[in-house]
């Protein structure tokens, strides 16, 4: 039987860190800090209506 990967849920603290870093760091750098993939960071930012555009 195949082992299932543990789901890494987004906590309020993770979303707060995402909001703080958005616009200052790239999605790749944010993902590295949060131990998530770049696409996971981009999707969460999109679903929370957070702009990742560098300022």
SEPAVEX-321436 format. One record per atom (N, C-alpha, C, O): atom name; x, z, y. Coordinates in pm, 1 decimal, decimal comma. Atoms other than C-alpha are relative to their C-alpha. Last residue first. Layout:
# residues N
[site 'CA'; [X; Z; Y]]
...
***
This chain:
# residues 55
[site 'N'; [20,1; -6,3; -145,6]]
[site 'CA'; [722,2; -568,3; 4700,1]]
[site 'C'; [132,4; 2,4; 71,6]]
[site 'O'; [135,9; 7,6; 194,6]]
[site 'N'; [-110,0; -69,8; -65,3]]
[site 'CA'; [739,4; -681,1; 4337,5]]
[site 'C'; [-19,7; -6,8; 151,9]]
[site 'O'; [-54,0; -111,3; 207,1]]
[site 'N'; [-80,2; 87,2; -87,2]]
[site 'CA'; [400,0; -782,3; 4201,8]]
[site 'C'; [105,6; 81,7; 72,6]]
[site 'O'; [76,4; 187,1; 129,1]]
[site 'N'; [-141,0; -16,4; 36,3]]
[site 'CA'; [286,7; -542,6; 3928,7]]
[site 'C'; [90,8; -87,5; 86,0]]
[site 'O'; [211,2; -95,6; 61,6]]
[site 'N'; [-82,7; 117,1; -23,9]]
[site 'CA'; [-61,3; -502,1; 4077,3]]
[site 'C'; [145,0; 32,0; -36,7]]
[site 'O'; [198,7; 135,4; 3,1]]
[site 'N'; [-123,7; -36,3; -67,0]]
[site 'CA'; [-274,3; -230,7; 3917,8]]
[site 'C'; [84,4; -126,9; 14,5]]
[site 'O'; [106,9; -198,4; -83,2]]
[site 'N'; [-1,0; 68,5; -129,5]]
[site 'CA'; [-634,5; -317,9; 3826,4]]
[site 'C'; [118,1; 45,7; 86,4]]
[site 'O'; [102,4; 75,2; 204,9]]
[site 'N'; [14,9; -106,3; -100,0]]
[site 'CA'; [-642,7; -60,0; 3541,9]]
[site 'C'; [-1,8; -55,4; 143,3]]
[site 'O'; [-11,0; 20,2; 240,0]]
[site 'N'; [125,6; -70,1; 28,4]]
[site 'CA'; [-708,5; -336,4; 3284,1]]
[site 'C'; [-26,4; 113,1; 99,8]]
[site 'O'; [-141,8; 148,5; 124,2]]
[site 'N'; [114,3; 87,1; -26,9]]
[site 'CA'; [-439,8; -558,8; 3439,7]]
[site 'C'; [-131,9; 74,7; -20,1]]
[site 'O'; [-222,9; 61,7; 61,7]]
[site 'N'; [6,3; 16,3; -145,1]]
[site 'CA'; [-184,3; -277,4; 3451,1]]
[site 'C'; [-120,0; -87,4; 37,9]]
[site 'O'; [-191,2; -58,1; 133,9]]
[site 'N'; [53,9; -125,8; -52,5]]
[site 'CA'; [-265,8; -195,3; 3088,2]]
[site 'C'; [-12,1; -7,0; 151,6]]
[site 'O'; [-110,7; 40,2; 208,3]]
[site 'N'; [141,9; -9,6; 33,7]]
[site 'CA'; [-219,9; -560,0; 2988,8]]
[site 'C'; [-62,4; 126,8; 57,7]]
[site 'O'; [-173,1; 122,7; 111,3]]
[site 'N'; [76,3; 97,4; -79,6]]
[site 'CA'; [110,4; -596,3; 3176,3]]
[site 'C'; [-149,8; 11,0; -26,6]]
[site 'O'; [-229,9; 5,4; 66,7]]
[site 'N'; [-0,7; -46,9; -138,6]]
[site 'CA'; [248,7; -273,6; 3027,5]]
[site 'C'; [-82,4; -93,6; 87,1]]
[site 'O'; [-162,8; -48,7; 168,8]]
[site 'N'; [88,6; -116,2; -3,3]]
[site 'CA'; [146,5; -375,1; 2674,6]]
[site 'C'; [-11,2; 53,9; 142,4]]
[site 'O'; [-119,1; 93,9; 186,2]]
[site 'N'; [138,4; 48,2; 3,0]]
[site 'CA'; [300,4; -720,3; 2732,5]]
[site 'C'; [-99,8; 115,3; 1,8]]
[site 'O'; [-207,7; 102,2; 59,6]]
[site 'N'; [32,9; 56,2; -130,4]]
[site 'CA'; [631,1; -565,7; 2839,7]]
[site 'C'; [-145,4; -45,9; 4,0]]
[site 'O'; [-214,0; -26,5; 104,4]]
[site 'N'; [-38,9; 139,1; -20,0]]
[site 'CA'; [639,3; -357,5; 2524,2]]
[site 'C'; [-40,4; -45,6; 140,2]]
[site 'O'; [-127,1; 13,6; 204,4]]
[site 'N'; [107,4; 93,2; 35,2]]
[site 'CA'; [622,4; 19,1; 2536,1]]
[site 'C'; [49,1; -141,8; 23,8]]
[site 'O'; [149,7; -163,2; 91,5]]
[site 'N'; [-14,3; 30,4; 143,7]]
[site 'CA'; [879,9; 299,8; 2544,6]]
[site 'C'; [-118,4; -82,9; -50,8]]
[site 'O'; [-177,9; -53,7; -154,5]]
[site 'N'; [116,2; -57,3; 68,1]]
[site 'CA'; [757,0; 417,1; 2888,4]]
[site 'C'; [3,2; -20,0; -151,8]]
[site 'O'; [-87,1; 23,7; -223,0]]
[site 'N'; [13,4; -141,3; -37,4]]
[site 'CA'; [1095,3; 362,4; 3056,4]]
[site 'C'; [-113,0; 69,4; -76,2]]
[site 'O'; [-101,1; 186,4; -112,5]]
[site 'N'; [-115,3; -70,0; 57,0]]
[site 'CA'; [1158,3; 34,5; 2867,0]]
[site 'C'; [-9,6; 149,6; 28,4]]
[site 'O'; [18,4; 231,2; -59,4]]
[site 'N'; [20,0; -10,9; 144,1]]
[site 'CA'; [808,0; -86,1; 2948,1]]
[site 'C'; [112,4; 75,5; -67,9]]
[site 'O'; [88,7; 155,2; -158,6]]
[site 'N'; [103,3; -103,2; 16,9]]
[site 'CA'; [862,4; -11,4; 3317,0]]
[site 'C'; [-25,0; 23,3; -148,8]]
[site 'O'; [-35,7; 137,4; -193,5]]
[site 'N'; [-64,6; -129,3; -26,0]]
[site 'CA'; [1187,6; -210,1; 3307,3]]
[site 'C'; [-98,6; 115,1; -17,4]]
[site 'O'; [-62,7; 220,4; -70,2]]
[site 'N'; [-93,6; -24,2; 109,6]]
[site 'CA'; [1014,1; -510,1; 3142,8]]
[site 'C'; [67,2; 136,3; 15,6]]
[site 'O'; [81,3; 209,9; -82,1]]
[site 'N'; [80,2; -44,6; 114,7]]
[site 'CA'; [722,5; -491,7; 3384,9]]
[site 'C'; [90,1; 32,0; -118,6]]
[site 'O'; [61,5; 123,2; -196,1]]
[site 'N'; [62,0; 108,2; 76,4]]
[site 'CA'; [971,1; -513,8; 3671,3]]
[site 'C'; [-79,8; 57,9; -117,0]]
[site 'O'; [-60,4; 173,2; -155,7]]
[site 'N'; [-77,1; 42,5; 116,3]]
[site 'CA'; [1034,3; -216,3; 3894,8]]
[site 'C'; [-73,6; -113,5; -68,7]]
[site 'O'; [-194,0; -131,1; -50,2]]
[site 'N'; [-138,3; -40,2; -25,4]]
[site 'CA'; [917,3; -122,2; 4246,5]]
[site 'C'; [92,5; -45,7; -112,4]]
[site 'O'; [209,6; -75,3; -88,6]]
[site 'N'; [-45,6; 58,3; -125,8]]
[site 'CA'; [580,6; -296,9; 4254,2]]
[site 'C'; [143,7; 35,0; 33,8]]
[site 'O'; [204,4; -28,3; 120,2]]
[site 'N'; [50,2; 135,7; -24,3]]
[site 'CA'; [438,7; -69,2; 3986,3]]
[site 'C'; [43,7; -48,0; 137,8]]
[site 'O'; [29,8; 23,3; 237,2]]
[site 'N'; [-107,6; 98,4; 14,2]]
[site 'CA'; [662,0; 235,4; 3926,9]]
[site 'C'; [-42,8; -142,6; 33,4]]
[site 'O'; [42,1; -228,4; 57,5]]
[site 'N'; [-112,9; -36,0; -85,4]]
[site 'CA'; [421,1; 499,5; 4060,8]]
[site 'C'; [109,4; -108,2; -1,9]]
[site 'O'; [169,9; -138,2; 101,0]]
[site 'N'; [38,1; 19,7; -140,2]]
[site 'CA'; [110,9; 337,6; 3910,9]]
[site 'C'; [117,1; 24,9; 94,6]]
[site 'O'; [134,1; -46,9; 193,1]]
[site 'N'; [15,6; 143,8; -18,9]]
[site 'CA'; [279,5; 312,4; 3570,5]]
[site 'C'; [-36,0; -30,1; 144,9]]
[site 'O'; [21,4; -120,5; 205,8]]
[site 'N'; [-135,5; 54,3; -11,6]]
[site 'CA'; [392,0; 675,2; 3593,0]]
[site 'C'; [-4,0; -150,2; 24,2]]
[site 'O'; [76,1; -203,1; 101,3]]
[site 'N'; [-51,5; -46,9; -129,0]]
[site 'CA'; [31,1; 780,1; 3662,7]]
[site 'C'; [141,4; -53,6; 23,7]]
[site 'O'; [174,2; -96,7; 134,3]]
[site 'N'; [62,6; 85,4; -101,2]]
[site 'CA'; [-88,4; 566,2; 3371,4]]
[site 'C'; [49,6; 38,8; 139,2]]
[site 'O'; [70,5; -47,8; 224,1]]
[site 'N'; [-59,2; 133,4; 11,3]]
[site 'CA'; [161,6; 738,3; 3141,6]]
[site 'C'; [-56,7; -92,7; 106,9]]
[site 'O'; [17,6; -168,9; 168,8]]
[site 'N'; [-135,8; -8,1; -55,8]]
[site 'CA'; [55,1; 1083,3; 3266,8]]
[site 'C'; [68,9; -136,1; -5,8]]
[site 'O'; [141,2; -172,7; 86,9]]
[site 'N'; [14,1; 2,2; -145,7]]
[site 'CA'; [-312,2; 1000,7; 3205,4]]
[site 'C'; [137,6; 3,6; 67,0]]
[site 'O'; [157,7; -56,9; 172,3]]
[site 'N'; [46,0; -126,8; -55,7]]
[site 'CA'; [-221,1; 921,4; 2845,6]]
[site 'C'; [-14,1; -15,5; 151,3]]
[site 'O'; [31,6; -114,2; 208,9]]
[site 'N'; [-36,0; -18,0; -140,4]]
[site 'CA'; [-199,2; 574,4; 2694,1]]
[site 'C'; [-59,0; 132,1; 47,9]]
[site 'O'; [-180,3; 152,2; 40,8]]
[site 'N'; [105,8; 1,7; -99,5]]
[site 'CA'; [-222,2; 591,6; 2314,9]]
[site 'C'; [55,0; 20,9; 140,3]]
[site 'O'; [157,4; 86,8; 158,5]]
[site 'N'; [-56,7; -70,0; -114,1]]
[site 'CA'; [72,3; 502,8; 2089,3]]
[site 'C'; [-101,7; -8,4; 114,7]]
[site 'O'; [-100,3; -104,5; 191,7]]
[site 'N'; [46,1; 49,8; -128,2]]
[site 'CA'; [-94,9; 410,1; 1763,2]]
[site 'C'; [54,8; 87,2; 111,9]]
[site 'O'; [46,2; 209,9; 106,7]]
[site 'N'; [69,8; -99,6; -79,8]]
[site 'CA'; [111,1; 500,3; 1456,7]]
[site 'C'; [-37,6; -59,6; 135,7]]
[site 'O'; [45,8; -122,8; 200,5]]
[site 'N'; [-78,0; -46,2; -113,5]]
[site 'CA'; [201,2; 196,1; 1249,3]]
[site 'C'; [-83,8; 97,8; 81,1]]
[site 'O'; [-203,5; 76,8; 101,0]]
[site 'N'; [53,9; 37,3; -130,9]]
[site 'CA'; [18,8; 168,3; 919,8]]
[site 'C'; [87,7; 58,3; 109,3]]
[site 'O'; [138,8; 169,7; 97,3]]
[site 'N'; [9,8; -112,7; -93,1]]
[site 'CA'; [209,2; 179,0; 593,8]]
[site 'C'; [-51,5; -50,6; 133,6]]
[site 'O'; [-13,7; -158,6; 178,9]]
[site 'N'; [-79,4; 12,0; -122,7]]
[site 'CA'; [134,8; -93,5; 342,2]]
[site 'C'; [-22,2; 121,4; 90,6]]
[site 'O'; [-131,8; 177,0; 97,9]]
[site 'N'; [84,2; 0,0; -117,2]]
[site 'CA'; [0,0; 0,0; 0,0]]
[site 'C'; [89,5; 0,0; 124,7]]
[site 'O'; [187,6; 74,1; 131,8]]
***
